[in-house]
Amino acid sequence: MRTTLTLDADVAAALDRFRQRGDHTLKEAVNQALRLGLRSLEAEPATRVERRTDGVSLGGCLIGSLDDVAEVLAVSEGEAFP
């Protein structure tokens, strides 16, 4: 089939890189890219495996409120905070 194709700049650049690596014609490069792309589009999507992480209690906060960052830093560094 003969057709006119307008390629985005990034697609054209990728095809040029592919052509230079393997010494392919533009027709060969486009056909190979379309074959691979269409195969992946037609393939069944991979089934997702649900993974779970069990929660664990870490206990209460050891330094009180975490709202004041300066106080948290002072307490963690051992400085007396007014």
C-alpha positions in Angstrom: 0.0 0.0 0.0 1.3 3.4 -0.9 0.5 6.3 1.4 1.7 9.7 2.6 2.8 9.8 6.2 3.5 12.9 8.3 5.8 12.0 11.2 6.4 13.9 14.4 9.9 15.2 14.8 10.8 12.8 17.6 9.5 9.8 15.6 11.5 10.9 12.5 14.6 11.3 14.6 14.2 7.8 16.1 13.7 6.3 12.7 16.8 8.0 11.4 18.9 6.7 14.3 17.5 3.2 13.7 18.3 3.4 10.0 21.9 4.5 10.6 22.5 1.7 13.1 21.3 -1.1 10.8 21.7 0.3 7.3 17.9 0.0 6.7 15.9 1.9 4.1 13.1 4.2 5.3 10.5 1.7 4.1 12.1 -1.1 6.1 12.5 1.0 9.2 8.9 2.2 9.2 7.5 -1.3 8.5 9.6 -2.9 11.3 8.6 -0.2 13.7 4.9 -0.5 12.8 5.0 -4.3 13.1 6.5 -4.2 16.5 4.2 -1.4 17.7 1.1 -3.1 16.4 2.1 -6.4 18.0 2.5 -4.7 21.4 -0.8 -2.9 20.9 -2.7 -6.1 20.1 -1.1 -8.1 22.9 -3.0 -8.9 26.0 -2.1 -6.5 28.8 0.0 -8.2 31.5 -1.9 -9.2 34.5 -1.1 -7.1 37.6 0.0 -8.9 40.7 -1.3 -7.3 43.8 1.3 -6.8 46.4 0.6 -6.0 50.0 2.8 -4.9 52.8 1.6 -5.5 56.3 1.5 -2.6 58.6 3.5 -2.5 61.9 3.1 -0.3 64.9 6.2 1.9 65.5 4.8 3.3 68.8 4.3 6.8 69.8 6.4 9.8 68.8 9.3 10.2 71.2 9.7 13.9 71.0 6.2 15.2 71.3 4.8 17.4 68.6 6.4 17.5 65.1 4.7 20.8 64.2 7.7 23.0 65.1 10.7 21.9 62.9 13.1 24.0 64.9 12.1 22.3 68.2 12.3 18.9 66.6 15.9 19.6 65.4 16.9 21.1 68.7 15.6 18.0 70.7 17.1 15.5 68.3 20.5 17.3 68.5 20.4 17.4 72.3 20.1 21.2 72.6 18.1 22.7 75.4 15.1 24.3 73.8 13.5 27.3 75.6 
